[in-house]
Structures are given as C-alpha cells and as structure tokens.
Amino acid sequence: MYRIRFHGRGGQGMKTASRILGTAFFLQGYEVQDAPRYGAERRGAPIFAYVRADETPINERGIITQADLVIVADDSLVPVPGAGVLAGVDKHTVILINSDESPEVWKQRLNISGKVFTLPVETEDRAELRFIGATCTGAAAKLLGVITRESLSQAIEEELGDLGHAVVEKNLHKALTAFDLMKKHAGCVSTMEKTSAANYTRPAWVELPFEDARISAPSIHAAANSVQVKTGLWRTQRPVIDYEHCSGCWWVCSTFCPDGAINVTEQGLPDIDYDHCKGCMVCVAQCPPHAIHAIAEEVAQAEEAKGGQA
C-alpha cells in the first residue's frame, strides 16, 4: 500500500492536491483513500492531507503515521513540531520539499539517510504560489512511478473543472512540468511491508486522571488573552496598505477583518497588526479604492531585512 502525506499551510491547496493524487490513483485502477486534517483556523495554519492507495481493498483507517512519501509545500513548516512533518520519517521515507535549498542541505539539517528531493527550479514562481499544490502533485506522481501523464491530466480536469478552463490549464501546465522534470527519479518511492496483526504494537496510551469539570472544561475566564497567540506566523500572503490611494474609509476594512487585526490611528487611517493578521485577504477584496494589495510574505520579510518597507 502506498501511504502519502501532504504538508502545507491553509490556503496552499493541500486538500485539493491530495484529491488530485487520489483521483489519479483511482484512474490507474487502485483502491484509494484521501482526506485532509486541519482545525478551525485554516488560512496560514499548518495542515496536512493524506492519501492511501492499494490494489486491494484498504482496511487501514486514521491518519498516516509512517509514510512512504512526504510532500512539503512550505519548507518553513519542517522545524515546527506541531506541523508533524517528520513524524514517522525513517530511511525508507522519500521526502519532497518545495525549497530554495538543495536536497543535500536538507539531508544534513535533518540528519536522515533517506531520499530527499526539492522541486526543480524550473517549476518555481513565487508570484504564483496558489499553484504549488498542483506542482507538488505532479512531482509526487512521477516519484511514485505508477501514475501516467494521462491519468494525472484527467484527474486535474475532473477535480478542477468547475473552476473554469483557464484555471485547469494553468494547473495542468504546473503539474505536468513538474511531472516531466522528475523523470530521472521515477519510481523511487516503494511501499512498506504489510504489518502483521500478530506483531502489531499497541500505542503507548497515557492514562489521565479524571478531573473536576471546573478544571477540565474548556472555559476561558481571562479577558484579552488571545493577543498572546501571534497568528501572524501562519501568514503566507501579506496585505499592504498604499496610503496614497487610501480614502480613509477605515470602517470598511476594519469591520470586515475577521480577526480584528486592523486598527485605526489617531489620523483616522487603518493600520494592520501583522502579529495577528493571518493573511486571509478579506481586506484586499473589500477595500473600495483598492488601496490594499497582497505580496508574498517571504518577499515582505526580505524587504524588511534589507531595512526597507514591504
């Protein structure tokens, strides 16, 4: 059985990527499972999706703890414990990372002996990060070695057809480019030996004592404590205000901001709290004079590091 995990941030298309790969497997005649896992907070937050594929009925359920292939759409997630990128990774696991760093650098950083690949530079376009899911799927399909170009194309058309011809064509181009460029690594992903029920090791359960409801119930009595959670760390796109075009109708963007991350200055102008802005881009869509635009977070941080303003 093939076990694949996609890791990314909310909004990068990992759920869609897993569906495309699952559909491609299905078109090749495989039994398939694909599902995402994420919490209430999505955009910018770490999420993962997983795919199982086998030529026989799949009885295994739940998340994949040991994967044959791990795909990472955002390399900033690798050191984040909560993202679980390295969970169950061993010398058998193949890792595919969307990164500017070389595979050798990642192998040294992670101290692993298994295969590590990065997306070919020809597939990179920082201005079009919304297509990273299709790019990762195309590369993964080739690494697996059991999915044809035709099945991958048909899966993209089936899963994205409702979004229109232009979107399908763009995703097809990204996916097939990555598929072709990974040709020399085709079939490098292998399946693990099936686990025998006789040798199955039960999880190490942690026994928790029963607590009084006043202790264990999820009641928050302290006010204004959410400020301590810097959700801006989840952001992949940053909204930036062009004050030369801002008309000062601050009540529009500040009212529509779902996280209350837009404050109002004494001059009556909106000011974005980047510590808590998750990058949902609602303000970009709602701004009447179109004075708010989006740029990639890594570009904004690079500009700040140079001493400039994003």
C-alpha positions, 0 to 999 in steps of 0.5 A: 500500500502506498501511504502519502502525506501532504504538508502545507499551510491553509490556503496552499491547496493541500486538500485539493492536491491530495484529491488530485493524487487520489483521483489519479490513483483511482484512474490507474485502477487502485483502491484509494483513500484521501482526506485532509486534517486541519482545525478551525483556523485554516488560512496560514495554519499548518495542515496536512492531507493524506492519501492511501492507495492499494490494489486491494481493498484498504482496511487501514483507517486514521491518519498516516503515521509512517509514510512512504512519501512526504510532500512539503509545500512550505519548507518553513513548516519542517522545524515546527513540531506541531506541523508533524512533518517528520513524524514517522520519517525513517530511511525508507521515507522519500521526502519532497520539499518545495525549497530554495535549498538543495536536497543535500542541505536538507539531508544534513539539517535533518540528519536522515539517510533517506531520499530527499528531493526539492522541486526543480527550479524550473517549476518555481514562481513565487508570484504564483504560489496558489499553484504549488499544490498542483506542482507538488502533485505532479512531482509526487506522481512521477516519484511514485512511478505508477501514475501516467501523464494521462491519468494525472491530466484527467484527474486535474480536469475532473477535480478542477473543472468547475473552476473554469478552463483557464484555471485547469490549464494553468494547473495542468501546465504546473503539474505536468512540468513538474511531472516531466522534470522528475523523470530521472527519479521515477519510481523511487518511492516503494511501499512498506511491508504489510504489518502483521496483526500478530506483531502489531504494537499497541500505542503507548496510551497515557492514562489521565486522571479524571478531573473536576469539570471546573478544571477540565472544561474548556472555559476561558475566564481571562479577558484579552488573552488571545493577543498572546497567540501571534497568528501572524506566523501562519501568514503566507500572503501579506496585505499592504496598505498604499496610503496614497490611494487610501480614502480613509474609509477605515470602517470598511476594512476594519469591520470586515477583518475577521480577526480584528487585526486592523486598527485605526490611528489617531489620523483616522487611517487603518493600520494592520497588526501583522502579529495577528493578521493571518493573511486571509485577504478579506481586506484586499477584496473589500477595500473600495479604492483598492488601496490594499494589495497582497505580496508574498510574505517571504518577499515582505520579510526580505524587504524588511531585512534589507531595512526597507518597507514591504 
